[in-house]
Structure formats: C-alpha cells, structure tokens
Amino acid sequence: MTTIGIIGSGRIGSNVAKAAVAAGYDVVLSNSRGPDTLGPLVHKLGPRASAAHPAEAAHRGDLVLVAVPLGKLDEIPADALAGKVVMDANNYYPQRDGRIAALDDNSKTTSQLLQDLAPSARVVKAFNNIYAAEISEHGSPTGARDRRALPIAGDDSAAKHLVASFIDAIGFDTVDVGTLAESWKVERDTPAYTQRTTREELEAILPTVERVQQA
Ligand SMILES: NC(=O)c1ccc[n+]([C@@H]2O[C@H](COP(=O)([O-])OP(=O)(O)OC[C@H]3O[C@@H](n4cnc5c(N)ncnc54)[C@H](OP(=O)(O)O)[C@@H]3O)[C@@H](O)[C@H]2O)c1
C-alpha cells in the first residue's frame, strides 16, 4: 500500500491526509514544530496516520506532499526529496511569503522553485488550485457525472501518472497542464484558480489563460 509523506500538515496537508486515509493510504504527517504537536490530528485520522519529522516523512513516503507557506520553502529538508515523486501544492502570496524576485519577473513558476531546491526530485504541481477543505469534501467516484478535475503539471510523465492515480483514488479527475514551466497557467489569480470545474471545463479554460505580472 502506498504511503503519503506530508511536509506541512496545515489546511492542505491535513485535508490531503484525510482524503488519503479515507481511500486506504497510510500517511506520515510532519510540520515545523515536531511530531508531538501532531498528536491530535494523528488520533483523529486513525491507525493509518503517524507523525514524524519532515525528513522522515519524506523518506517514508512513496509519494510526498509539500504544503508549506512558500516563504518557508527553503527550510524544508530538500535533500530528503531526492528521487521522490513530490506533489507541490504551494502558491505565492507576497504579503505572506515576502517578495520573490523570480516570481515577480515571471522567470520561474512556484513549482520550479521547489524543483531548484531538490533537483533530483520528480516534482508535480498538484492541489494548489483547490481550497483545502474541498479536497476532503468534493471527491466523487471515478466516472461520476460532473466529477471535479484538478490540474497537474510536471516534467516527468511517469511521476505525473502516479500523482494522477493518487488524485483519482481520492476522488478527482486530473488535467495535465504541461511542464513545470507551464504551471503558471494554474497559479494564483488565473481564470481556473480555485474554480470547481470538470475535466472538459478546465480543458476549455486553459488555452485562454494569459500570463500576467504578479501583484
Ligand atoms: N489553504 C488553502 O486553501 C490552500 C489552497 C491551495 C494551495 N495552498 C497553498 O498550500 C501551501 C500550504 O497552505 P496551508 O493553507 O495548508 O498552510 P497552513 O495551514 O498555514 O499550514 C502550513 C503548514 O506548513 C508547516 N510548515 C511551516 N514551515 C515548515 C517547515 N520549515 N518544515 C515543515 N513544515 C513547515 C506548518 O507547520 P507549523 O504549524 O508547525 O509551523 C503547517 O503545518 C501554501 O503555499 C498555500 O498557498 C493553500
């Protein structure tokens, strides 16, 4: 059975954990303050959940989720992500994260920042385009009518396939937006951002998206 290692167990991390546990996955949660502080969440999630320090969560994960405030990205144990399939949920909010020049001038996407920190990780943009609580609320079975679709992006096709399988198992279709360089198409304030769309609706929006300067 696949284990999901989670770095950042706030709103996104805890809701991905909840959906993953409901679908039969094991989860290893971590945060900045240590595993003891995650006791209540682990208890609530049940026997499939455990807590660890971030590096151990990454080591134990077959898939790893990074869901921390973007301004904290360089604090995570990037070495522990080597070779891992890593789902990157992070978005850029300058008022929270501070100004990041490479995002302000559009020379990088948020996921490319993570890829730069962990060059051999197989980074896939995922879960950045949905409100956290909806991850554990909006899922529906494969093939369901009006099933919600989430965008993914990445440079490694096999990694994207694994992430799409996980997202399908927890209740969502996926739409492949392209490479990490192209993942700006679903970053903050783009037309599909946080919209509840089916696969067809999301596919129709993506070709219309234009890149704007970060505000
Ligand atoms: N909330 C949403 O609806 C939503 C939707 C899509 C994408 N996102 C994006 O997803 C990311 C996470 O958002 P969130 O709302 O889940 O944030 P959050 O609720 O504030 O949780 C952040 C988590 O990151 C942990 N963290 C901070 N620094 C860390 C470090 N150095 N090492 C390990 N863990 C660390 C925090 O742990 P401590 O509490 O111990 O510091 C906390 O568990 C952000 O980039 C956000 O923009 C959020």
PDBQT file of the ligand as one rigid body, heavy atoms in Angstrom, charges set to zero:
ROOT
HETATM    1  N1  LIG A 301      -5.364  26.789   2.338  1.00  0.00    +0.000 N 
HETATM    2  C1  LIG A 301      -5.745  26.588   1.083  1.00  0.00    +0.000 C 
HETATM    3  O1  LIG A 301      -6.971  26.514   0.790  1.00  0.00    +0.000 OA
HETATM    4  C2  LIG A 301      -4.714  26.408   0.006  1.00  0.00    +0.000 A 
HETATM    5  C3  LIG A 301      -5.161  26.004  -1.261  1.00  0.00    +0.000 A 
HETATM    6  C4  LIG A 301      -4.216  25.725  -2.258  1.00  0.00    +0.000 A 
HETATM    7  C5  LIG A 301      -2.862  25.896  -2.011  1.00  0.00    +0.000 A 
HETATM    8  N2  LIG A 301      -2.456  26.349  -0.781  1.00  0.00    +0.000 N 
HETATM    9  C6  LIG A 301      -1.009  26.542  -0.597  1.00  0.00    +0.000 C 
HETATM   10  O2  LIG A 301      -0.511  25.398   0.096  1.00  0.00    +0.000 OA
HETATM   11  C7  LIG A 301       0.542  25.788   0.983  1.00  0.00    +0.000 C 
HETATM   12  C8  LIG A 301       0.137  25.410   2.405  1.00  0.00    +0.000 C 
HETATM   13  O3  LIG A 301      -1.037  26.149   2.719  1.00  0.00    +0.000 OA
HETATM   14  P1  LIG A 301      -1.912  25.830   4.024  1.00  0.00    +0.000 P 
HETATM   15  O4  LIG A 301      -3.126  26.677   3.903  1.00  0.00    +0.000 OA
HETATM   16  O5  LIG A 301      -2.029  24.354   4.209  1.00  0.00    +0.000 OA
HETATM   17  O6  LIG A 301      -0.958  26.444   5.137  1.00  0.00    +0.000 OA
HETATM   18  P2  LIG A 301      -1.106  26.327   6.732  1.00  0.00    +0.000 P 
HETATM   19  O7  LIG A 301      -2.487  25.889   7.099  1.00  0.00    +0.000 OA
HETATM   20  O8  LIG A 301      -0.587  27.603   7.281  1.00  0.00    +0.000 OA
HETATM   21  O9  LIG A 301      -0.114  25.131   7.102  1.00  0.00    +0.000 OA
HETATM   22  C9  LIG A 301       1.253  25.245   6.825  1.00  0.00    +0.000 C 
HETATM   23  C10 LIG A 301       1.956  24.029   7.340  1.00  0.00    +0.000 C 
HETATM   24  O10 LIG A 301       3.320  24.110   6.955  1.00  0.00    +0.000 OA
HETATM   25  C11 LIG A 301       4.107  23.769   8.084  1.00  0.00    +0.000 C 
HETATM   26  N3  LIG A 301       5.447  24.317   7.986  1.00  0.00    +0.000 N 
HETATM   27  C12 LIG A 301       5.846  25.604   8.017  1.00  0.00    +0.000 A 
HETATM   28  N4  LIG A 301       7.183  25.674   7.906  1.00  0.00    +0.000 NA
HETATM   29  C13 LIG A 301       7.633  24.409   7.840  1.00  0.00    +0.000 A 
HETATM   30  C14 LIG A 301       8.907  23.830   7.746  1.00  0.00    +0.000 A 
HETATM   31  N5  LIG A 301      10.011  24.577   7.684  1.00  0.00    +0.000 N 
HETATM   32  N6  LIG A 301       9.007  22.469   7.723  1.00  0.00    +0.000 NA
HETATM   33  C15 LIG A 301       7.896  21.692   7.780  1.00  0.00    +0.000 A 
HETATM   34  N7  LIG A 301       6.639  22.192   7.860  1.00  0.00    +0.000 NA
HETATM   35  C16 LIG A 301       6.519  23.535   7.887  1.00  0.00    +0.000 A 
HETATM   36  C17 LIG A 301       3.336  24.337   9.255  1.00  0.00    +0.000 C 
HETATM   37  O11 LIG A 301       3.802  23.742  10.450  1.00  0.00    +0.000 OA
HETATM   38  P3  LIG A 301       3.813  24.555  11.835  1.00  0.00    +0.000 P 
HETATM   39  O12 LIG A 301       2.389  24.920  12.096  1.00  0.00    +0.000 OA
HETATM   40  O13 LIG A 301       4.394  23.580  12.797  1.00  0.00    +0.000 OA
HETATM   41  O14 LIG A 301       4.692  25.748  11.589  1.00  0.00    +0.000 OA
HETATM   42  C18 LIG A 301       1.925  23.903   8.878  1.00  0.00    +0.000 C 
HETATM   43  O15 LIG A 301       1.709  22.553   9.221  1.00  0.00    +0.000 OA
HETATM   44  C19 LIG A 301       0.735  27.291   0.789  1.00  0.00    +0.000 C 
HETATM   45  O16 LIG A 301       1.764  27.509  -0.133  1.00  0.00    +0.000 OA
HETATM   46  C20 LIG A 301      -0.621  27.736   0.244  1.00  0.00    +0.000 C 
HETATM   47  O17 LIG A 301      -0.532  28.933  -0.503  1.00  0.00    +0.000 OA
HETATM   48  C21 LIG A 301      -3.336  26.590   0.225  1.00  0.00    +0.000 A 
ENDROOT
TORSDOF 0
